[in-house]
Amino acid sequence: MGISEKVSESLLAQLDRLEAVDASNADALRMEISRAKAVQGITSQLIANGNMTLEACRLKLEYGEVKVPKGLLG
């Protein structure tokens, strides 16, 4: 299973958990909302990383191989 499938699966599972929470239980609702925000934040980072990788591939095709200073690679 690829990362996009895992992300979709995680988001759908979180949506299911949110829908299953008893709205009258404020603590449970707060906890699931907090969890949903965390999942959303992680998912946003995964998407941003994927977009950066895609852009790097596009630039590599456009300009070919280039030397990257060691300090930029971590």
The 8 nearest C-alpha neighbors of each residue, nearest first, counted from 0:
[[1, 4, 5, 2, 3, 6, 8, 7],
 [2, 0, 4, 3, 5, 6, 7, 8],
 [1, 3, 5, 4, 6, 0, 45, 7],
 [4, 2, 6, 5, 1, 7, 0, 8],
 [3, 5, 7, 1, 2, 6, 8, 0],
 [6, 4, 2, 8, 3, 7, 9, 1],
 [7, 5, 3, 9, 8, 4, 2, 10],
 [8, 6, 4, 10, 9, 5, 11, 3],
 [7, 9, 5, 11, 6, 10, 4, 12],
 [10, 8, 12, 6, 7, 11, 5, 13],
 [11, 9, 13, 7, 12, 8, 6, 14],
 [10, 12, 14, 8, 13, 9, 7, 15],
 [13, 11, 15, 9, 14, 10, 8, 16],
 [14, 12, 16, 10, 15, 11, 9, 17],
 [13, 15, 11, 17, 12, 16, 18, 10],
 [14, 16, 12, 18, 13, 17, 19, 11],
 [17, 15, 13, 19, 14, 18, 12, 20],
 [18, 16, 14, 19, 15, 20, 31, 13],
 [17, 19, 15, 16, 20, 14, 21, 13],
 [20, 18, 16, 17, 15, 21, 14, 22],
 [21, 19, 17, 18, 22, 28, 16, 27],
 [20, 22, 23, 24, 19, 28, 27, 25],
 [23, 21, 24, 20, 28, 25, 27, 19],
 [22, 24, 21, 25, 28, 20, 27, 26],
 [25, 23, 22, 21, 27, 26, 28, 20],
 [24, 26, 28, 27, 23, 29, 22, 21],
 [27, 25, 29, 28, 24, 30, 31, 23],
 [28, 26, 30, 29, 24, 25, 31, 20],
 [27, 29, 25, 31, 26, 30, 32, 20],
 [30, 28, 32, 26, 27, 31, 25, 33],
 [29, 31, 27, 33, 28, 32, 34, 26],
 [32, 30, 34, 28, 33, 29, 35, 17],
 [31, 33, 35, 29, 34, 30, 28, 36],
 [32, 34, 30, 36, 31, 35, 29, 37],
 [33, 35, 31, 37, 32, 36, 30, 38],
 [36, 34, 32, 38, 37, 33, 31, 39],
 [37, 35, 39, 33, 34, 38, 40, 32],
 [36, 38, 34, 40, 39, 35, 41, 33],
 [39, 37, 35, 41, 40, 36, 42, 34],
 [38, 40, 36, 42, 37, 41, 35, 43],
 [41, 39, 37, 43, 42, 38, 36, 44],
 [42, 40, 44, 38, 43, 39, 37, 45],
 [41, 43, 45, 39, 44, 40, 38, 46],
 [42, 44, 40, 46, 41, 45, 39, 47],
 [43, 45, 47, 41, 42, 46, 48, 40],
 [46, 44, 42, 48, 47, 43, 49, 41],
 [45, 47, 49, 43, 44, 48, 50, 42],
 [48, 46, 44, 50, 49, 45, 43, 51],
 [49, 47, 51, 45, 50, 46, 44, 52],
 [48, 50, 46, 52, 47, 51, 53, 45],
 [49, 51, 53, 47, 48, 52, 54, 46],
 [52, 50, 48, 54, 53, 49, 55, 47],
 [53, 51, 55, 49, 54, 50, 48, 56],
 [52, 54, 50, 56, 51, 55, 49, 57],
 [53, 55, 57, 51, 56, 52, 50, 58],
 [56, 54, 52, 58, 57, 53, 59, 51],
 [57, 55, 59, 53, 54, 58, 60, 52],
 [56, 58, 54, 60, 55, 59, 53, 61],
 [59, 57, 61, 55, 60, 56, 62, 54],
 [60, 58, 63, 56, 62, 61, 57, 55],
 [61, 59, 57, 58, 63, 62, 56, 64],
 [60, 62, 58, 59, 63, 57, 56, 64],
 [63, 61, 59, 60, 58, 64, 65, 57],
 [64, 62, 59, 60, 61, 65, 58, 56],
 [65, 63, 59, 62, 66, 60, 58, 67],
 [66, 64, 67, 63, 62, 59, 68, 58],
 [65, 67, 68, 64, 69, 63, 71, 72],
 [66, 68, 69, 65, 71, 72, 70, 64],
 [67, 69, 70, 71, 66, 72, 65, 73],
 [70, 68, 72, 71, 67, 73, 66, 65],
 [71, 69, 68, 72, 73, 67, 66, 65],
 [72, 70, 69, 73, 68, 67, 66, 65],
 [71, 73, 69, 70, 68, 67, 66, 65],
 [72, 71, 70, 69, 68, 67, 66, 48]]
